[in-house]
Amino acid sequence: MSFADQVDVRQHLLNLEKGAVVSYSFELECFPSDVAVNAERLNEAERLRYHRFSTDSSRFSFLASRCVVRSFLELSVPAGPIVIDLETGGKPICPHPQSPCFNLSHSDHWLFMAFCQDQALGVDVEETNRANDVDALSERYLSAAERERVDLKGRDEFFRIWTRKEARLKASGVGLRVRLSEVDTLAEETEGHWHFDTMNLSDGVVASLCYAGEPREHIYTRC
């Protein structure tokens, strides 16, 4: 499956070359139902993960996300098979020396991914209408300052912070090997250690991306 016809390929490459962060979102319901025929493009580790999902929708979301990111990597990497490996923390990477850095996240209905030529990054997407106990999750996983912000601004703010926290852990490559409550995204942003961009992809859908260092131009496209 190729999604190159949905983007300006030349502009995509130019944006990466000038150091911008380039991100894309997709509604998974727009994908063809026969996306499963692309399962042969998965490597062994991906196939194992694919079969661990307990529902058809989860398997579909995972498979679609891997097919799309391969299509975008093919725009940037010279001809040859696209290999996606996993770092120690479980973060997907393409080991080709000319591959851009990338990260992706999918919910049941949305895919969000971002690329940068020379800067590791992380992303997360969440659907906010799920029946989550925000108070319990805040108490367990957020820092004191983050909980205070959620108490002040409400449920939507919880998901903004949550996606930022997930994106931050993925950007650093540590995954879930640290206690989430010990990562204070508010302090890290204020101190300038990490940069966050958060946006609403649609009603009830929020996504964040995170990377270290100074802010860069961020070019977002909804496909």
C-alpha positions, 0 to 999 in steps of 0.5 A: 500500500502506498500513500505517496499520492496523498502528500506532496512528495517533493515538499515532504522531502524539502521540509525534512531537509530544512530540519522541520518536524513533519507530522501526519494524521489518518482516520483509520476508517478511511483505509481499505478493508483489505489492508490485511493483505499487507501483513507480509510486509511485517517483520517477525517481531511485528508479526508476533505483536500483530497476533498478540492483539485481542481484537480485529480492530486493534490488529487492523490499526497496528497493521495499517500504521506499519504499512503507512510508515513504510510507505513514507520511509520509502519516500526518504530512503533510496531504493531497497527493502524498508527494515523496521527494527526495535530499540531496547525500549521497544521504539521502532526505528529504520536502521538505514543511514539515510532514514529520517527519525520517526515515531507513530501512535494509533488508537482504534480510529486514528493514526498519528506519526511524525518525522524529522531528519536529525532529531529523535521524537515521540508521539501519542494519540488518544481518543478522549471519549473513552470511559476512563476514570480520569481522577484515578489515572491522575492520582496514579500516573501524574506528578503533583503539578500535573494533577493540580493542572487537571483539577483546575482545567478538567478532563480534556487537560488530562488527555493533553498531559497524558499524550505529552507524557507518552510522547516524552517517554517515547522520544527519550527511548525509555518507554515505560521503564520509568514511573510515569508520576516521576516525569513532570512534563510541565516542569520539563517544558518550562525548563526547556529540556523538552519541546511539546506540540499538542493539537486536536486532530478532531473532536475528541481526538488529541495528539502530542509530539515531543523532542529535545532541544529548541523548537523547530518548525512543525508542519502538520497534514491531515490526510 
